[in-house]
Amino acid sequence: MIRNVLLDADDTLFDFHLSEREALSAALSAYGVPPTPALLARYSAINAECWKLLEQKRITRDALMLLRYERLFAEFGLALSPAAVSERYVTELGRQCHLIAGAEELLRDLSARYRLYIASNGNRQVQRERLRRAGIGRYLSDVFISQELGADKPDPAYFNACFARIPDFRREQTVIVGDSLTSDIAGGRNAGIRTVWYNPAGAPLPEPAPDASFRRLCELPALLEALAGS
């Protein structure tokens, strides 16, 4: 039986890449810098690299918030303040609440059968504001944001902090669903819960493989039912 479903937020429920482009475009434009496709693409790559460093505990969250802009501005020769642009970007990103198509319908469906929890490494200010604007809180039993818990996925301390807030928690009744092999899948596996990989691109399964994988959100309800019966 499955009772508890932990759901990653970015690129699982929210279209993070679209939100990122729009937020960064607004932040750069506010400082007179045209948000060219090359600039936006390079930021996205640097940002992903920095988040991997955070997962590996090689940098702190505060360092991440500035490092991605320091590297970007150095590469493009931009005389901008990383701190100022970071602050503007965080504000703009909180305004972006683009749900992936079918996400709200999925939450409505699953919430009738399971206790749903957001499990996110995202910025606290951003995630709280996006969840509020998206209006999906009514489907959720709780929201677990790493910045508020004092540890990041895939650290077992993050998952233990989540588990402590779930009533009558049992590992065998819990699954995490997310797009990240390093934070969601590896983290869930190391925490002793089942893992479901959201893999819209149809990438090859890693080794060790997650307990299940899917490409479209509409496939998840039937997959969870099958997983519960296995």
N, C-alpha and C positions, 0 to 999 in steps of 0.2 A: 504493500500500500504506500502511496505517496500522499503526504499531507502538506508539505512545505516546498514551495518553488521559489528559489532565489533567481531573480532576473537581473542581468546586467542592463544598464541603461543605454550607454552610447553605442551605436551601431548594432544594437539588439532591439531596442524599442524606438530610440531616437535616431534620425539620420544625422549623425555627427558631422560627416564630411560636408554636407550642405550647410549646417549650422556654422561650422568652422569657417567656411569660405565667406559667408555673409557677415559674420561677426568681425573677421579680420579685415574684410573689405571696408567695413564701416570705420573700424579703428584707424586704419592707415589713411583713409580719405580725410578723417578728422585732422590729421597732421600734414595734409597736403601731398601725400604719396599715392600715386595711382596704383591700385591693386591689380597689377598685371597677372596673367595666368602663370607666368614663370615664378613670380614672387609668391603667389598663393600656394603653388605646388611645392616649392622648396620649403616653405614654412611647414606645410603638412608633413613632409618627410622628416624635417628636423624635430618637430613636435613628437612624432611617433618614436623617434630615437630617444628623446629625452624621457618619455614615459617608460620606455624599457629600462632605462637607467634607474628610474625611481623604483620599478618593480624589483630590480636587482639590489636595491639599497646602496647604489653607488652615488646617488645624489639625494638631497632632501627635496621636499615639495617646494619650499621657498626658493631653493636654487633653480629648480625646474622652471618656475614662473618667469625667471629672468634669463636663464641660459638660452632658451629657444630664441629669444629676440636678440640677445647679444650675438649669437652665431649668425642669425639671419641678416642683421644689419651690417655685420662685418663683411659678409660675403657680397652684399649688394652695395656697400659703400654708403649706407644711410646714416646720417647724423641725427638719430632720434634717441630719445630716452627709453631704454627697455622698461623701466618701472612705469613710466607714464603710459606707454602703449599697452603694457600688460594690464594695467588697471582699466583702461578703456575697453580692451578686448573682453575682459571678464564681464563687464557690465553689458556689453553688446551680446555676448554669448548667452547670458541669462535670458535675453529677450527672444532667443531662437528656440522654438519648441516644435520643430518639425518631426512629427511622429512618422515612422516608417509605415507605408500603406498596410493597413490591416492590424496595426498594433493595438489600437483601442478595442477593436472587436475581439482580438485575442484575449486581452485582459478581462473583458466582460465575460467571455466564455469561461476562462480558467478560474476566475474569482468565484464562480458558482460551485466549483469543485475542490479548490485548493486554497490554502493560505498563501498569498503572494507577497513577496518582499523584494524591494529594489536592493541590489548589491553593487555599489558603484565606487570606483576610485576617483570619480570626477570632483571638481572643485565644489565645496559645500555651498557657496553663494550661488553658483551657476545652477547646480542640480536642484536646489530648493526652489529657485525662481522658475526654472523650466517645468518642474513638476506642477507647480501652482498654475502656471499659464496653460499647461496642457490639460488640466482638469482631470487627471487620472488617479488622484489620491483616493477616490472612493473605492477603487478596486484593490487597494493595497492594505495589508495588515501592518506593515512597518517599512521604514526606509533606512537602510544601513549605508552610510556614507563614510568612507575610510577616514577622511579628515576629522570627522566627529568621533570616530572610534579609536583613533590613535595608532592605527596600523593599516597598511595597504594590501589589497590582494596582490600576490598570492600568499602572503605571510599567514601562517596558521593562526597567529594572534588575531588577525582580522576576522577569520571565520569563527574562532572561539568567542569573540565579542558578539558576533551575530547570533550564534547559537544560544548564548546566555539570555538573549532577549526574546527567544521564540518559546512560547508556552509549551510545556510537555514535549520538549524537543527530543527527537530520536534521529540519529544519523541515517538509519535505514529507511526513514520516511521522508528524506530530504534530497532534493536535486538542485543543481545550479545550471542555469541556461545562459550561455553567453557566446560572444564571437571571438574572444581572445583565448588562444591556446595557452598562453603563458600565465595570464592572471586568473581567468575563469576556470578553464579546464584543469590545468596543472594545480591550481590552488584548491579547487574542489576535490580533486583526487587525493591530494595530500591531507586534506581535512577529513577524509573518510566518507564523503558523500558521493552520490552518483552525478555524472556530468553529461550534459547535452550541449553539443557544439552547434551554434548557428553558423552555417557555412554557405551563404548565398552564392558564392563564386564556384562552388563545387570543387574546391581544392582537394587534393589527395588526403586521405586520413593519415594522421601522424601515428607515431609509435612511441609510447603506448597510446592506443586509440581511446577516445571518449566512449562512454556507455552507449551513446546514440548521437546521430547528427541529422540535420535537416537543412533544406535550402529555402523554404518559404514558410513564413509565419503561420499560415493556415494549416501546415502539417503538424504543428507542435501538439495540439490537443490529442490527436490519435496516437502520436508517438509516446506521450506521457502515459496514456492508458496502457499501451503495449508494454512499456517499461515497468509499470506497476505490477503487471501480471507475470513478469518474467522471473 
